[in-house]
C-alpha cells in the first residue's frame, strides 16, 4: 500500500511537469451520490480528451499533487461522458474536497475543484445520454450546433486533397487584391500535394519565359474579376513570378476553437496564410483574422522604425522569430500591426512544427501556440465588425505591397512598395532570394486542422 502511494505521488509530480495554461478547458465536473452507497463523478466528453484522473478526501482537506483517500482514473469515455464510480458511501452534509487531471493534446491539465457539499442522495444515477448542449458557434449561414462538436476537421490522410472539404483557389491576385502578392494561386499538383499524410502548399518560382505573354486561368477560375482569371503582360507589369497554392474551407462558422498543427514556410519574402476570412465576399470591409503569421526571412531588420509599430519587436527584427496573430482591420503599416498580438522566439517559427490555436467567442479572441496563450484581443473595443461567419484559409504568399516594409535588410529587399515596377524589380532579384528557398522547407506543411464548437 505504501509503495502504491509513493508511486502514485511520483506519477502526479511527473504529470504536473507538463501542466501548462492552454486552450483546452476542462468542462464542469458533476457528482452524484446514492442512498444505498456509492457515488460517481463525470463530465461530457470533449474532443482530444485522453484520460481523466480524480483524487478526493471526504470531510478532510486535500493537498494538490498528493493522492486522495479516494482516487481513480479512466482512459475511456462512456456514452459521451468521462465517468468514475466509487463504492464509498456518502451522507447528506458530507464535503468532498478534490483535485483532478485531464490529459488532452498530449498535455496534462490540472483543476483544483471547489469543495462539493452533498445536498441530496439519489435512488439511482441519472441516465446519461449523448445530448446536445447548444453552442454559441453557428455554421454554414446560421445553423446551430452542439457544444464541443467538431464542426470541421482534416488529417490529410490518403494521397489527394479532399475537395468535399476544401475549395482550391485558382486565380491571379497580383493586380486585384489590396496586398497584391507577387504570386498566382493555381490548382496544380506541384503547388498543392499530400505527402506522408501532410498537406504541402508550395511556392514555385517561374522561369524568364513564364513572366511574359499571357496567363489564362479562366478554366476553373475562382476569382471574381477578369484580371484574376486572365492577365496579359505589358511592359514591366509582368505575370506573377511565383506559382503558389491556397485552399479555403467549404464550411463557414462564427465562433469556435481552431487548432492547426503546421510548419511554416522558410525563405526570403515568403509568408504563410493561416487565417479566417469573411465567408461573405460582397461586403465593404471583409474580415480577416490571422491565426499564425510569420515572415519567412530568417532575419529582417528595419532601418526605419517609423514604418511599423516597433514597440512590439525585439531589435527591430520582424523576421522568422516573430509570430503575429489577430484581427486585421487595416491593410497598411503601421496601423495594421497595432491591432495584433505577438510572440518572440529564440529560433524562427519555421524551424519546427507547432500547434497554432484560436479561441474565438463573442467578446474576445485568444491566441495560442502549443497550448500556451500568448495574447488576446477584446472584440468589444474594436469598431470593425468581426462578428460574421468566416472560412478557414491556408496557403503561401510571396512579396506584395504591404507585408514587407521599406528599408529592411536581410538580403536587400529588391523592390519598393510604391514603385510601379515592383514586380519587375522583385523578379530581377530572383538569383538572390531563390537561394534562401529550400524545396519542401519553403512549403506551408499542415499536419491537421480542427475546429470545435464553443
Secondary structure, DSSP 8 states (H G I E B T S, - for coil): -HHHHHHHHHHHHHHHHT----S------EEEEBTTS-EEEEEE--TTEEEEEEEEEESS---TTS--SEEEEES--BTTEEEEEE-----TT-EEEEEEEEEETTEEEEEE---EE----BSS---------EEEEEETTTEEEETT-EEEEE---SSS--TTTEEE--EE-TTTSSS--SEEE---TTTEEEETTEEEE--EE--GGGGSSEEE--TT---SSHHHHEEE-BTTB---SEEE-EEEEEEEEESEEEEEEEE---STTEEEEEEEEES--SSTT--EEEEEE-BS-S--EES-GGGTTGGGSGGGB-STTEEEEEE---SSTTHHHHT-EEEE-SS-GGGS-EEEEEEE-SSEEEEEETTEEEEEEEGGG-SS---S-EEEEEEEEE--SSSS-TTEETTT----TT-TTHHHHHHHTHHHHGGG--GGGGSEEEEEEEEE--
